[in-house]
Amino acid sequence: MGSNIEPRREHLDAAVAALRTRLGPGGGVARVSQWHQTEAVVLPGDSPGSPYLNGACEVLTSLSPRALLDVCLEIERDRGRDRDREGRWGARTLDLDILLYGDAIIREPGLEIPHPRMLERGFALVPLVEIAGERMVPGTGKSVLEHLRALG
């Protein structure tokens, strides 16, 4: 999860609170990483964006991956995110991505798990290591921590 529009921490804390109540019967937030400030990822030649606060949380849910994605998108909208207006590389109040879902490998329109670019992104792997460093990334034969070490 990440935010680079103030109040960044408030957006992230609100997302965690919303997840606690929307994960279905028996669902909840198991662990939350620290918040890490990182530089915005921009296209070559673009001006640097505002820094992000990024983190990760582990959730327990009875929701399907698609239903969980719908909840994440709804929480983003509740915090003022407009994906159509901002574009792929734009500033955002809140960005919630599903990095892993158990041992699932899912490739559907609009939903890819493990997240297709997480292994290239230190801003995703660093907080994920805090809460799930030993977890194996499906289809890779390596743990989250091993992937972070390989990224350098």
Summary of the structure (lengths in Angstrom):
residues: 152
radius of gyration: 14.9
end to end distance: 21.1
largest distance: 46.8
contacts: 428
relative contact order: 0.18
helix: 36%
strand: 18%
